[in-house]
Amino acid sequence: MKRVLAIILALCATAVLVNAQQPAGRGRGAGGRGNQPEFPTELQWSSNEETKRRVANAMKIAGSDMQAQAKMFCTATGPQRMALARQAAGLPPMPNVVVEPTKVFDNMYWIGMTSQNVWAITTSDGIILLDTMNSEQEAREVIVPGLKKIGLDPAQIKYIIIGHGHPGQSDHTGGALYLQKAYGAKVVMSPVDAKLVLPTQRADRPLAVPDIDATHGQKITLGDTTVTLVHIPGHTPGTMGTIVPVKQRGQTHHVIVLAATQMPTRESLVQFERVFNDFAKPMKVEASLNMHANGVQEDLAFLEQIRKNPTGPNPYLYGPERFSRWMDIMIECGRGRLAALGINSSN
């Protein structure tokens, strides 16, 4: 009886500790919205007059060449990762299988599965890895073999940048500890998210303690390459994006890796807009990349296109002018969602 009582008391203490780690007014992955719903209902979305105006303006910004992108962003939920989108559409889950590793740019490679992926950035002094998938097993059986298959040495991973983390979930953080221990890679992560996820880690998926705190505007240089970190809260309080200079047949372009695109509060939308206006547009960013295939574009089809025709046009690259409009569409549709939720979205 005493032993049972001790176990119960221990479990209660653990629950108190976990709750104490949650900042006031923030739910799991809520990005600071508290009890506010993340998305409006379909009725709220379709009946709000300001939302209708925002959608109409987004379609105007889209012009004739980006109507599909505007329709993707201008919904009650905005773009969702493939598993959620299929579930909402009543479709069966797509099998979670390993996808052929793909050289998307001369210095940037996609490695992963249909559910989630990592990006490997090659430099003159090693590799910067973005995210680490779900677990040590996926790091050992997907990331490491994927790197080797495309001719890269996993021992050359010098930095691991984690886009975000969820308490009790490890789809971006799960392989970091293995790679950190096996290759001495330094893990970079927002301290805000790290404080949320570390106390709630699963026993079978221990998480890496970050070596470096990720901060807004931070530059990380490895060899001949400098990436820029930007804070894009919303999906989680500490979600980070990474702006990367990529090479394509001798030309340098800039892309932004958005670890998430949710903007459920006015504060998160304002921060996204600052990132776009203060960083992405001045740096002439031309593409968005993400960590869940088919999140904001048809990644699996894009990857297949690149594998079949590696010297053809890169489907990810919009060009600076078109991608500037892509960002404006995303913000305008986000304002529409906030209006539908009854939140002031005026700029």
C-alpha positions, 0 to 999 in steps of 0.5 A: 500500500505504501508503495502504491501511495508513493507512486501516486505522489510521484506522478502528481509531483511530475504533473505539477512540475510539467504544469509549472513549466508552461507559461501562463496563458499558453496551451500546448503548442499554442504560441501564446493564444491561451484558450483562444481557438487556433482557427475560426469555424467555417461559419465564422470564416464564410460570414465575416465581412472583414474576412471577405474583404481580406480574401478578395484583396489576397486574390487581387494580390495573387493576380492570374499567376498565384490563384492556387496559392491564395486559395491554399492560404485563404481558408479557415485553417490555412495550409496544413500538413498532409496528414491533417489535410487528408484527415479533414478531407475524409481521405485515408492516411498516406503510408509513411515511407522513406522518400528518395533523398534529393539534391534540391539546390547545389548546396541543400538536400531534402532527406526524409519520409512522407510525414516529415523531413530534414534539410541538409545544407552543405558548406566549405566546413561541414553540414548544417542540419535543419530538424531531426525527425521523430526519434533516434531510430529515424535518425539512424535509419533515415537521416544517416543513410540518406546523407550517405546515399547522396554522398555526404558524411554525417560526421560532418554535421556541425550544427543542428537547428531545431525549428520548434518543439512540442511538449510530449511530441518529438516530430522535429526534435527526436533524433537530435540527441543521437546525432549530438552524441554520435557526431558532436553536432551542436544543437541550436534551439529556441530556449522558449520551446526547449523549456517547454519540451525538455520536462515533458520528453518521452522516456523512449525518445530522450531529447538533446539539451541545446548547446546554443540558444536560437534568437531572432536575427541571429547569424550562424556561420559555417565555412562559406555559408551564413544562415539567418534565424528569425522568430516566427511564433504561433504554432509554438511560442519559440518557432524559428525560421531559417533564411538560407543562401542557396546555389543553383547552377552558379547563381545565389538565391535565398530561401526561407525555411518556415518551421510552421506557418500558423498565426493564431494571434495578432502578435504572431501575425505582426511578427511574421510580417516583421520577418517578411518586411525586415528580413525576407524581402530585403534579402530577396527571398524567393522560396519557402521550404518546410519540414512536412511534405506538401505543407505549403506546396506540392513537395513530393511532386516537386522532388520527383520533378527535380530527380527526373530533370535535375537541370530543368527549372527549379519548381521551388523558386518563385523569383523575388517579386512573385515570392514577395506577393506570396508573403503578402498573400499569406499575411492578408489571409492571416488577417482574414482568419483573425477577423473571423475569430473576432481579433483586430487584424488592422495593419 
